[in-house]
Each structure stands twice: as C-alpha cells, then as structure tokens.
Amino acid sequence: MKVTGYLAGAAVVLSLVLASPAGAATTRFTSCEKMHRVYEHGISKDAKAQSRAVREGMHKPVVMPKVYADSYKSLDRDKDGTMCEVPS
C-alpha cells in the first residue's frame, strides 16, 4: 500500500513539472535578455498582437497574457501588445 501511495505522489509531482515550461515560475522579467532565455521570440498579450508581430516581420512570439501583464510596462516600449519581439 505504501508503494502505491509513493507512486501516486511521484506521478502528481512529475505531471506538474512536465506541464510547466522552463522558467514558468518566473512571470516578471526585468530585461528582454532575461526573458529571451525562457521565451526566445518574445511574448504577446493575445493572439491579435501575436498576428500583428508576425505580419510586421517578427518571429512568432508566444501568447502569455499573465507574463505580459507582469512585465509590459518596462519591456513593451512601442506599446504594440508584444514585448521583446525578435525580427525574422
């Protein structure tokens, strides 16, 4: 019985780790350099901003509304809904 409990607990922990991208615990970034270590092509607040970035010749940023909300004031300098975008 104890083995089953340990296995169930390990499965829960493993599923939480695998479901989270690297650095997901970090939702606030202080520089584009730090953010690019986790999100290589930038972060958009929504799909509309993501599409706009791609139309403007940027690599496709990931849509992460929570992370964007926590960092956009200092990192979205042109206020287009995508921060730290990377040209293609």
Summary of the structure (lengths in Angstrom):
residues: 88
radius of gyration: 16.9
end to end distance: 55.1
largest distance: 58.6
contacts: 231
relative contact order: 0.19
helix: 49%
strand: 9%
